[in-house]
Each structure stands twice: as structure tokens, then as C-alpha cells.
């Protein structure tokens, strides 16, 4: 009797599987200003009545937002906010709900294409927000101006082709580059490099999981300038052009939050008054001319703890020049200032595993015009800190 019951139940299960085959749904999307459009194709399925549309801002948590009749295979989502990356999947419903389709993500905005970027490109309020997806090449400069927004999607590639150094210039605009560990974003140049300048960039500007390769200053030695704004920058890689002269990543009157980044070939220069939110933590600086520079101060120098848990490679010499020393102070203020170095790891490339832990280990340049400034060499790290840097890609540690 038990054997007969077991055979009967097995037959029912096989009938359910064969007779109620779920459709396989292939989902895709496209974005434009104000809308995200979903489209899908399904296999033939009996008793199909409708499709359910699911959406969320977290790939692991989606909720049903709409129902589409079985005769339809598109859905236009217009309830979208600027700069939000939405995740979607679709299910089919007949006698029961199918397994979800593949998951896709997208955001609304005017797409930048090769037709837009054949020369210098400047954002406009009417077409904002803008979105870069896949690969876009710029023949000239990119300017992101006041009351406009530009977002770069995960996995995108941005290439500058200008023969001389191009410029990414953000003046009061919003610039958001949000890659992921699985889908980082890449900026590069096939021409003369490019510089990144952010002046009064809008609040909310941020970079995540992005590589900026082939950086090169256009008008001076700054490859990266962050002035009078406080973007959040994390898990990024900044790499100078191999043929570029000594260049800097300059923070000028900035309260930027820069964490777990890699800087190759760029000196870190802190200029003018800092903002209380300044945080430079768990970064790696290598292949630079001067590990750390302070200059052009008026008030509010960095406080203890603002620059901490970083690794700085020192390549300086005894030459009396602020671009040739390990540490430099170049200032024109009479105020007495002590610049804190504690909580950071300094090493020289020729003694790779040996930390510089005392004042006598460093080549230091003090500008003769600023006799009242000095460094505090107390509490330097004696071992290379763990868990620093971007955590993706190949690093020299």
C-alpha cells in the first residue's frame, strides 16, 4: 500500500512539473530622461494571465510595483528619481507565479553618446541629469556646470582622445561616479592625458570603485584639484601618466573624505584652510616625488587624526627643493603651526620593509619664508597597516 501511495504522489509531482512549465523571461532595459523602459521576451506558456514588475534600490530587496497584461512585453517606469540606480526583475503569472527573470539595473537621464562628445562638451540644465553607460570617448574637454548632474554607471569606460591634456572641470555641478567591486569604472586617455578639477562641486559628488589612469596636469603641476568642496572618494585608483612630470593631488580649502584609495605618481598637497570634515584615511601613496606637502596656509591647518592610517612611499633626497624632499612646507603665514604626521606609515622604496619612524629618517624641506611651521613626528606607525587601499586590482603590496 505504501508503495502504491508513493508512486501516486510521484506521478502527481511529475505532472505538475511537466504540465505547468514556467516561462523563461529574458529582461532588458533602456534609460532616457525621466523614464526607464523594460522589455522582455518569454517562451510560450499555457494559462498565462499577467506579468509582475519588481523594483528596488537594493539588488537583494525588490518589491512589486506594477502588473502588465499577458499581451504586453514592455513597461515604462516614470516614477524615478535623479541619480538613483534601480534594480528590476519580472515574473510571469498563470496558475502560479514563475521564478524571476534575470535582474537588470538602470537609472534615468540623458545618455551621452559619441554624437555628443565629438568636441568639447558642456552640460546644460535642460538636458540634465546626464548618464554615461558602457563606453564613451571625448574628443575634447568635459565641463559639468552649476545646476547640472552627471552620473557614470557601473562598468562604464570613459576615454579622452585629445592630443594635449584634456580637462574634466566640475564647477558647482554634481558629479557621481559609482562603480562596484564587480563592475568598476575606468577613465583613461589615448592622447595627452587629462586632469580632474573640482571647484565648488555640488554636495553629494562622490566617486566609488573607479580608476583614473593617464592623469596629467594641463596648466600647472596639479593632476587632481579639489577646491572649496568636500566630495566623498572611496576605493578609487589615481595613476599619473608615465611620462608626466611630478604632479600633485591638491586639496585646497577642502573637507574631502578620501578613504581606501591608491595614488600612483601623485604627491598629496594640502593647501590653504582645511574644512573640519577633512578625512584622508587608509590610502596608499607611491611612486611620488614628495610624499606629503603643506602649503599656502592662512588659517585652520589639519588637525590630529584628519590624515591617518595611510602608507606613504618616500623618494626624497637632500636637495633643497620642495619637490625633491620627502616632506615639504611651503607657506606664507607667520602663525606658528605644527603639522601632524602621527598614525601614518612612511617607508622608503630602497628599504621597502623598513619604516621611517624618526625625524632623522626624513628629507624635509622648510620654506625660508615660513620659519614658524614644523612637523610633529610623534606616533608614526612602525608596520604597514592592513586593510588599506582600494581592495581591487593589483597593488604593489
Backbone torsions as a table, in degrees:
resi	resn	phi	psi	omega
1	UNK	NA	-43.9	179.2
2	UNK	-60.7	-37.1	-178.7
3	UNK	-66.8	-38.5	179.9
4	UNK	-65.2	-43.9	178.9
5	UNK	-62.3	-43.0	-179.8
6	UNK	-62.6	-42.9	178.7
7	UNK	-64.1	-38.4	179.6
8	UNK	-63.9	-45.6	179.8
9	UNK	-64.7	-38.8	178.4
10	UNK	-63.4	-40.4	179.1
11	UNK	-63.2	-40.7	178.3
12	UNK	-62.8	-42.2	179.8
13	UNK	-63.9	-43.3	179.1
14	UNK	-63.8	-39.0	178.4
15	UNK	-63.3	-40.0	-179.4
16	UNK	-64.8	-40.3	-178.1
17	UNK	-69.5	-45.4	-176.1
18	UNK	-76.0	-42.3	-174.2
19	UNK	-78.7	-19.1	-177.4
20	UNK	-121.9	48.7	-179.1
21	UNK	-61.8	128.3	-178.0
22	UNK	-82.6	141.8	178.7
23	UNK	-69.5	148.8	173.5
24	UNK	-95.6	122.5	-173.2
25	UNK	-108.7	124.4	175.8
26	UNK	-105.0	112.4	-172.6
27	UNK	-104.6	138.3	174.2
28	UNK	-138.0	171.9	-178.0
29	UNK	-152.2	162.4	172.3
30	UNK	-142.6	148.8	-178.1
31	UNK	-118.3	149.2	173.9
32	UNK	-148.0	174.7	179.7
33	UNK	-64.2	120.2	176.8
34	UNK	90.5	-10.4	-176.5
35	UNK	-146.0	154.6	166.4
36	UNK	-127.6	123.3	-177.1
37	UNK	-106.7	126.4	176.7
38	UNK	-100.1	144.6	173.2
39	UNK	-143.3	151.6	-176.6
40	UNK	-151.9	159.3	173.1
41	UNK	-124.7	141.5	-180.0
42	UNK	-128.6	159.7	171.3
43	UNK	-80.0	161.3	179.0
44	UNK	-64.2	136.5	178.5
45	UNK	-144.3	135.0	179.5
46	UNK	-74.3	151.4	174.2
47	UNK	64.1	20.8	178.7
48	UNK	-72.4	128.3	-178.3
49	UNK	-114.7	-29.6	-174.6
50	UNK	-168.1	170.3	173.0
51	UNK	-119.7	142.3	176.4
52	UNK	-106.0	133.6	179.2
53	UNK	-103.0	126.2	178.8
54	UNK	-115.1	142.9	-179.0
55	UNK	-145.3	151.1	174.8
56	UNK	-164.0	167.0	175.0
57	UNK	-99.5	0.3	175.6
58	UNK	-125.9	127.7	-174.7
59	UNK	-62.6	-16.0	-179.2
60	UNK	-100.3	2.6	-176.4
61	UNK	-144.2	93.6	179.7
62	UNK	-115.8	145.7	179.5
63	UNK	-124.1	151.2	-180.0
64	UNK	-70.5	129.7	-178.3
65	UNK	-118.5	-15.8	-176.3
66	UNK	-162.3	160.4	173.9
67	UNK	-125.2	132.7	179.7
68	UNK	-117.0	137.5	179.8
69	UNK	-61.1	155.8	-176.7
70	UNK	-59.9	-24.6	-179.5
71	UNK	-77.6	-10.6	-177.2
72	UNK	-99.0	157.0	174.9
73	UNK	-142.1	23.6	175.2
74	UNK	-140.2	156.8	174.9
75	UNK	-149.2	130.6	179.3
76	UNK	-106.3	117.4	-179.7
77	UNK	-98.2	111.5	-179.4
78	UNK	-106.0	-5.8	179.2
79	UNK	-88.6	64.0	-173.2
80	UNK	-121.6	144.9	-179.5
81	UNK	-106.1	155.3	-179.6
82	UNK	-62.0	133.7	171.8
83	UNK	74.5	5.7	-179.3
84	UNK	-94.6	127.4	176.1
85	UNK	-89.8	114.5	-177.7
86	UNK	-99.9	141.5	176.4
87	UNK	-107.7	140.9	-176.9
88	UNK	-134.6	150.9	158.0
89	UNK	-148.5	164.4	-176.6
90	UNK	-126.7	143.2	171.8
91	UNK	-123.6	157.1	175.4
92	UNK	-104.7	144.9	-179.6
93	UNK	-126.8	128.4	172.1
94	UNK	-131.1	-108.5	172.3
95	UNK	-73.9	-24.6	175.5
96	UNK	-150.9	169.9	-177.4
97	UNK	-86.1	136.5	-179.0
98	UNK	-76.5	171.9	170.1
99	UNK	-66.9	153.9	-178.4
100	UNK	-64.7	153.4	171.4
101	UNK	-68.5	-179.0	167.8
102	UNK	-60.1	149.7	179.8
103	UNK	-92.5	136.8	176.1
104	UNK	-127.5	164.0	176.4
105	UNK	-135.8	152.5	-179.9
106	UNK	-165.8	166.7	173.0
107	UNK	-139.7	157.1	-178.6
108	UNK	-84.2	157.7	177.0
109	UNK	149.0	161.6	176.7
110	UNK	-70.6	123.4	-178.6
111	UNK	-78.3	134.2	172.0
112	UNK	-86.7	129.1	-179.9
113	UNK	-125.5	173.6	179.1
114	UNK	-59.6	-28.0	178.5
115	UNK	-66.0	-27.2	-179.5
116	UNK	-86.0	-26.5	-166.1
117	UNK	-110.3	22.9	179.0
118	UNK	-74.8	-7.6	176.8
119	UNK	-147.2	-166.1	175.4
120	UNK	-57.3	139.5	-178.6
121	UNK	-124.3	131.6	179.0
122	UNK	-124.8	130.7	179.8
123	UNK	-69.9	150.6	176.6
124	UNK	-126.0	154.3	-178.6
125	UNK	-64.6	-39.5	-175.6
126	UNK	-61.4	-36.1	-176.3
127	UNK	-97.2	-4.2	-180.0
128	UNK	-74.4	147.0	3.7
129	UNK	-81.4	154.1	176.7
130	UNK	-104.5	152.8	178.3
131	UNK	-133.7	133.8	171.0
132	UNK	-106.8	123.7	175.2
133	UNK	-132.1	157.0	-178.6
134	UNK	60.8	-121.9	-177.6
135	UNK	-126.2	133.5	176.6
136	UNK	-134.1	133.5	177.3
137	UNK	-109.9	135.7	178.1
138	UNK	-108.2	126.4	177.1
139	UNK	-81.7	-19.0	-178.9
140	UNK	-133.4	-143.6	-177.9
141	UNK	-91.1	163.4	176.3
142	UNK	-123.1	120.2	178.4
143	UNK	-116.5	126.3	179.5
144	UNK	-114.7	107.5	-167.1
145	UNK	-104.4	178.6	-172.7
146	UNK	-56.2	139.3	178.2
147	UNK	64.9	22.4	173.4
148	UNK	-125.5	160.1	-176.4
149	UNK	-134.3	140.9	173.3
150	UNK	-133.9	126.6	-179.5
151	UNK	-117.4	140.3	177.1
152	UNK	-114.1	126.6	-174.2
153	UNK	-79.1	153.5	175.3
154	UNK	-54.4	137.6	177.8
155	UNK	84.9	-2.6	-177.3
156	UNK	-73.7	157.1	175.5
157	UNK	-127.8	128.7	180.0
158	UNK	-119.7	124.6	-175.3
159	UNK	-123.4	132.9	175.2
160	UNK	-105.0	126.8	-172.6
161	UNK	-107.8	-1.0	-177.3
162	UNK	-59.6	137.1	-176.0
163	UNK	-65.5	-38.2	173.3
164	UNK	-96.0	173.8	-176.2
165	UNK	-62.0	127.0	177.1
166	UNK	-87.7	175.7	-177.5
167	UNK	-136.3	132.7	164.3
168	UNK	-101.5	110.6	-173.5
169	UNK	-118.0	114.5	-179.6
170	UNK	-109.2	107.5	179.5
171	UNK	-118.5	100.6	178.7
172	UNK	68.0	1.5	176.8
173	UNK	-89.2	172.9	178.6
174	UNK	-104.8	126.9	-178.3
175	UNK	-127.1	115.0	-177.1
176	UNK	-125.4	120.3	179.3
177	UNK	-124.3	102.5	-173.3
178	UNK	-121.0	90.6	171.4
179	UNK	-85.3	-178.6	174.3
180	UNK	-129.9	168.8	178.8
181	UNK	-61.9	-37.2	179.3
182	UNK	-77.1	-28.6	-177.7
183	UNK	-135.1	72.6	178.4
184	UNK	-69.0	166.2	179.8
185	UNK	-109.4	142.9	-176.5
186	UNK	-124.7	127.0	169.4
187	UNK	-109.5	137.0	-179.6
188	UNK	-154.4	178.8	179.1
189	UNK	-139.1	139.8	171.0
190	UNK	-104.9	3.2	-179.7
191	UNK	-117.1	-121.9	-174.7
192	UNK	-96.4	20.3	-179.7
193	UNK	85.4	-169.3	-179.9
194	UNK	-161.3	157.6	174.1
195	UNK	-116.5	156.8	177.1
196	UNK	-114.3	116.1	178.6
197	UNK	-122.7	124.6	177.2
198	UNK	-121.4	115.4	-178.4
199	UNK	-123.1	114.8	-178.8
200	UNK	55.0	35.3	179.3
201	UNK	-58.0	147.4	-175.2
202	UNK	-63.5	148.0	176.2
203	UNK	-58.8	137.1	-177.3
204	UNK	102.2	-7.4	175.7
205	UNK	-63.6	133.6	-177.6
206	UNK	-157.7	152.0	177.0
207	UNK	-127.5	133.8	176.3
208	UNK	-137.6	140.7	174.1
209	UNK	44.3	58.4	-178.2
210	UNK	-133.3	140.0	174.4
211	UNK	-108.9	124.6	173.2
212	UNK	-106.1	100.2	-179.3
213	UNK	-104.6	155.3	176.2
214	UNK	70.6	31.7	177.9
215	UNK	-67.5	143.6	178.5
216	UNK	-159.8	129.3	179.2
217	UNK	-66.7	147.0	-179.8
218	UNK	-94.1	-51.3	-173.8
219	UNK	-107.3	-17.3	179.0
220	UNK	-149.8	-156.7	-175.5
221	UNK	-87.8	3.5	-177.0
222	UNK	-88.0	118.3	172.0
223	UNK	-87.9	-32.5	177.0
224	UNK	-129.4	126.0	177.0
225	UNK	-128.7	126.4	175.0
226	UNK	-122.7	107.9	-170.2
227	UNK	-123.5	125.7	173.5
228	UNK	55.4	37.8	175.1
229	UNK	-155.5	167.9	-171.9
230	UNK	-136.2	67.5	178.6
231	UNK	-70.4	161.9	173.1
232	UNK	-102.9	124.1	-176.4
233	UNK	-129.4	119.4	-177.5
234	UNK	-142.1	148.7	175.9
235	UNK	55.0	36.3	-178.4
236	UNK	-110.9	161.9	179.6
237	UNK	-126.0	122.4	178.6
238	UNK	-114.3	118.1	-172.5
239	UNK	-131.2	122.3	-178.9
240	UNK	-73.7	157.4	172.5
241	UNK	-62.5	144.2	-177.9
242	UNK	-62.7	-30.5	-177.6
243	UNK	-98.2	8.3	-178.8
244	UNK	-78.2	148.7	172.7
245	UNK	-72.0	174.3	179.5
246	UNK	-54.7	122.6	-178.7
247	UNK	-127.5	168.8	-174.0
248	UNK	-127.7	156.5	162.5
249	UNK	-103.1	106.3	-169.3
250	UNK	-105.4	126.8	174.9
251	UNK	-109.0	113.3	-172.8
252	UNK	-117.6	112.9	-177.2
253	UNK	50.4	50.5	-172.3
254	UNK	-120.4	150.3	171.9
255	UNK	-118.6	36.3	-176.2
256	UNK	-59.8	149.3	174.9
257	UNK	-110.9	101.1	-174.2
258	UNK	-115.7	112.6	-175.1
259	UNK	-133.7	144.2	173.4
260	UNK	51.8	46.0	177.8
261	UNK	-112.4	167.7	177.7
262	UNK	-124.0	128.4	177.4
263	UNK	-119.9	115.7	-179.9
264	UNK	-113.5	114.8	178.7
265	UNK	84.9	9.6	179.3
266	UNK	-120.5	128.6	172.4
267	UNK	-76.8	144.3	173.8
268	UNK	-90.1	122.0	-179.4
269	UNK	-123.0	122.7	178.0
270	UNK	-103.6	118.2	-173.8
271	UNK	-123.2	151.1	175.0
272	UNK	59.6	-159.3	-177.2
273	UNK	-79.0	137.1	177.4
274	UNK	-92.2	156.2	176.5
275	UNK	-92.8	150.6	-171.8
276	UNK	-61.4	-19.3	-178.7
277	UNK	-85.4	-1.2	-177.0
278	UNK	-55.7	128.7	178.6
279	UNK	-146.8	113.7	177.8
280	UNK	-119.4	103.0	-166.3
281	UNK	-138.2	134.7	170.7
282	UNK	61.7	37.3	177.8
283	UNK	-104.8	165.2	177.2
284	UNK	-121.8	127.6	178.0
285	UNK	-121.2	114.6	-177.9
286	UNK	-134.2	165.8	175.3
287	UNK	54.8	40.4	-178.5
288	UNK	-106.6	168.4	174.1
289	UNK	-82.4	-54.9	177.1
290	UNK	-120.1	126.5	-175.2
291	UNK	-61.3	-44.0	-173.3
292	UNK	-150.8	130.0	-178.7
293	UNK	-127.1	140.9	172.7
294	UNK	-122.7	134.3	-176.8
295	UNK	-158.7	160.4	170.8
296	UNK	56.8	48.4	-175.6
297	UNK	-87.3	147.2	169.4
298	UNK	-117.9	-63.2	178.1
299	UNK	-141.2	172.7	172.9
300	UNK	54.3	67.3	173.4
301	UNK	-72.0	169.3	178.8
302	UNK	-60.0	144.8	177.5
303	UNK	-97.9	162.2	177.3
304	UNK	-56.5	130.6	178.7
305	UNK	97.6	-15.6	178.7
306	UNK	-70.0	-32.8	178.2
307	UNK	-119.2	103.6	-172.6
308	UNK	-152.4	155.0	176.6
309	UNK	61.2	30.3	176.6
310	UNK	-102.2	160.3	173.3
311	UNK	-114.1	123.2	-179.9
312	UNK	-116.8	124.2	172.0
313	UNK	-82.9	130.3	-179.7
314	UNK	-104.0	123.3	180.0
315	UNK	-121.9	17.4	-173.4
316	UNK	-72.1	167.9	176.8
317	UNK	-130.2	179.8	179.9
318	UNK	-82.7	0.5	178.4
319	UNK	-62.2	134.8	-174.2
320	UNK	-82.4	72.9	-179.0
321	UNK	-148.3	136.1	-173.5
322	UNK	-69.9	-14.6	174.9
323	UNK	-91.6	-1.0	-178.3
324	UNK	-114.3	-5.4	-178.2
325	UNK	-92.1	165.5	173.6
326	UNK	-69.9	-43.4	-177.9
327	UNK	-130.6	141.5	-177.7
328	UNK	-139.2	142.9	170.7
329	UNK	-124.2	120.1	178.7
330	UNK	-129.6	106.6	-171.8
331	UNK	-148.7	160.7	179.4
332	UNK	-132.7	53.4	176.6
333	UNK	-133.6	147.0	-177.8
334	UNK	-90.6	-4.5	-177.6
335	UNK	-67.2	144.9	176.5
336	UNK	-76.9	124.7	-175.6
337	UNK	-137.7	135.3	174.0
338	UNK	-117.7	118.7	-177.7
339	UNK	-90.8	121.4	-174.5
340	UNK	-79.7	135.8	175.7
341	UNK	-114.8	-12.5	-174.5
342	UNK	-56.5	148.2	179.2
343	UNK	85.0	6.7	178.0
344	UNK	-119.6	159.1	-178.6
345	UNK	-110.7	123.3	177.4
346	UNK	-115.8	137.1	178.7
347	UNK	-145.8	157.4	176.3
348	UNK	-107.1	141.9	-171.6
349	UNK	-64.8	-28.7	-178.5
350	UNK	-81.0	-11.2	172.2
351	UNK	-129.3	65.9	-163.7
352	UNK	-52.5	-40.2	-175.3
353	UNK	-98.7	14.8	-179.1
354	UNK	-112.5	124.6	-178.6
355	UNK	-79.6	150.7	170.1
356	UNK	-93.1	114.2	-169.5
357	UNK	-121.0	-6.8	-178.5
358	UNK	-131.8	160.0	-177.9
359	UNK	-56.4	-37.5	-177.9
360	UNK	-69.0	-12.5	178.5
361	UNK	-78.4	-16.4	-171.3
362	UNK	-104.2	148.4	164.1
363	UNK	-93.6	117.8	-172.0
364	UNK	-121.5	137.3	176.6
365	UNK	-112.9	123.0	174.2
366	UNK	-113.1	122.0	177.5
367	UNK	-63.5	134.0	-178.9
368	UNK	-65.9	-17.5	179.6
369	UNK	-84.1	-3.9	-178.9
370	UNK	-133.7	73.1	-174.8
371	UNK	-73.7	-9.3	-174.2
372	UNK	-100.4	10.2	178.9
373	UNK	-110.2	145.5	179.1
374	UNK	-155.8	176.3	177.1
375	UNK	-105.3	152.0	170.7
376	UNK	-104.2	113.4	-175.6
377	UNK	-94.6	9.1	-178.9
378	UNK	-73.0	149.7	170.2
379	UNK	62.6	35.9	172.4
380	UNK	-72.8	145.8	178.5
381	UNK	-70.8	141.5	-178.9
382	UNK	-101.3	-10.0	176.6
383	UNK	-131.8	153.2	-179.5
384	UNK	-64.7	124.9	-178.8
385	UNK	-66.8	146.8	179.5
386	UNK	-93.6	158.3	175.3
387	UNK	74.6	15.3	-179.7
388	UNK	-98.7	168.7	-178.8
389	UNK	84.7	177.3	-172.3
390	UNK	-66.2	-31.1	-177.9
391	UNK	82.4	12.2	174.7
392	UNK	-149.3	154.0	-176.7
393	UNK	79.4	176.9	-177.5
394	UNK	-95.1	127.8	178.6
395	UNK	-120.9	160.1	-177.2
396	UNK	-81.0	28.7	177.4
397	UNK	-128.2	NA	NA
